[in-house]
Amino acid sequence: MNTKPNILVTNDDGITAPGIAHLISLMKKIGHVFVVAPDSPQSGKGHAITLENPIRLNKVSIYEGIEAYECSGTPVDCVKLARNVLFKNVSFDLCVSGINHGSNAGINIIYSGTMSAAMEASLENIDSIGFSLLDFDFDATFSHADNYINTIVHQVLDQKLLGSRLLNVNIPKYGDEPIKGIRVCTQGSGVWKEDFQEGVDPRGRKYYWMTGQFISEKHQEDTDLWALENNYISIVPSSSDLTDYDQINRLKFLQS
Amino acid sequence: MNTKPNILVTNDDGITAPGIAHLISLMKKIGHVFVVAPDSPQSGKGHAITLENPIRLNKVSIYEGIEAYECSGTPVDCVKLARNVLFKNVSFDLCVSGINHGSNAGINIIYSGTMSAAMEASLENIDSIGFSLLDFDFDATFSHADNYINTIVHQVLDQKLLGSRLLNVNIPKYGDEPIKGIRVCTQGSGVWKEDFQEGVDPRGRKYYWMTGQFISEKHQEDTDLWALENNYISIVPSSSDLTDYDQINRLKFLQS
């Protein structure tokens, strides 16, 4: 690549989250960085878009030398506004979303604002990568994965993605052992088993607050959940085509 | 089936929408119906869940003889509360979501609260169907598809779904010609091309409001977009496994 690539950065934890700050610091060494990210935490927003309300955008100067905007909408709104309003004349070579504070491996991808923002960019034919760290902590360490993130981004810029042009990258939590490497995986199976804390608000009305834990079976070796459990970074090529192709023929009995 | 099936009904247009009222009227002839649906329109909420705020539930008596609750959360929240709080002792044979006022064919599935609610139920191992009508009108006619909806529901209850246990059913708008039949399809390709109306609010602050139009190429004959254009009901078996399997081998260069 002769000129520096144009890289759109977004996330779902909000524009002030340490994860996006870390990602911006890595990307600005690689390309021209443009940032649009939510002005408040948007975890678990999935592929939500804002239809019923107006959306606000404010320029922010918290990242030195970077054109950055905070957005009152969802992560997907951020990408749509980046593409259609703020940077409509920029040809993006890559969109990176994250680094998310918390896993987006397995079924988490469908709830994830981080991955939905990346998917939205992929629908605009931009190679897109969502990065997530298996650590919810605000003060989580991200730097143990710097070399891997740099390598992945350089390789994607160099070789280009095909198909749905979307990667779901999850990174083991910082620990005693260094990361073992990178595995290209399938999406592991498992579900969230919700519990709801019931309470009574100050005005005497009952409420429910979602909690839950991730339940998954023994992980098959080719899945992201297995890779992460074994201290590898997982990469799942992911698609916005939700067709369950295996069922097409079986379901022909429904035709009339 | 010897006993009447237990059917969970939800939607994203809200519990008072004509579409869910019509679906309830059809389902109560088939099984025991339980309803949890949003208390306000939740179109475009995708697979969003409510993590940052408490959720409210209120029993409503607008559907005679039916246990029904309105929920302040998203469509996916509705299903989670149905399963884990309200009807935790009910073994559901089916979840139906809709009938949505507007298409969820093609890429619309990923933005759709209707389909996300159905997908959430499928993750709980409940056979699930999202129904959508290609008509946004509040006063849209639904009854031209009654026989088809009844047939699909009876066949699914009888034969059971496999795989991801999720069907995306879209119904042509009521028109001069009767519906031609049912086609089992793949998800058609196409994207939303957004535009944003820019305005100034009463306090003098700029806002952006999303509009847009659906752009799609010429539709291949096996896709839902083709079927609908040709006045068939489309059924796309859909999956929560987003792995882009075709790319796994090509991307092995990313491994280390």
Interface residues (C-beta under 8 A of the other chain):
Chain A: P41 S43 G44 K45 G46 H47 A48 I49 T50 L51 E52 N53 P54 I55 R56 L57 T74 V76 D77 K80 L81 R83 N84 V85 I107 I109 I110 Y111 S116 M119 L123 E124 Y148 T151 I152 Q155 V156 Q159 L161 L162 G163 S164 L166 L167 N168 G181 I182 R183 V184 T186 Q187 S189 V191 E194 D195 F196 E198 G199 D201 R205 K206 Y207 Y208 W209 M210 I235 V236 P237 S238 S239 S240 D241 L242 T243 D244 Y245 D246 Q247 I248 R250 L251 K252 F253 L254 Q255 S256
Chain B: P41 S43 G44 K45 G46 H47 A48 I49 T50 L51 E52 N53 P54 I55 R56 L57 T74 V76 D77 K80 L81 R83 N84 V85 I107 I109 I110 Y111 S116 M119 L123 E124 Y148 T151 I152 Q155 V156 Q159 L161 L162 G163 S164 L166 L167 N168 G181 I182 R183 V184 T186 Q187 S189 V191 E194 D195 F196 E198 G199 D201 R205 K206 Y207 Y208 W209 M210 I235 V236 P237 S238 S239 S240 D241 L242 T243 D244 Y245 D246 Q247 I248 R250 L251 K252 F253 L254 Q255 S256
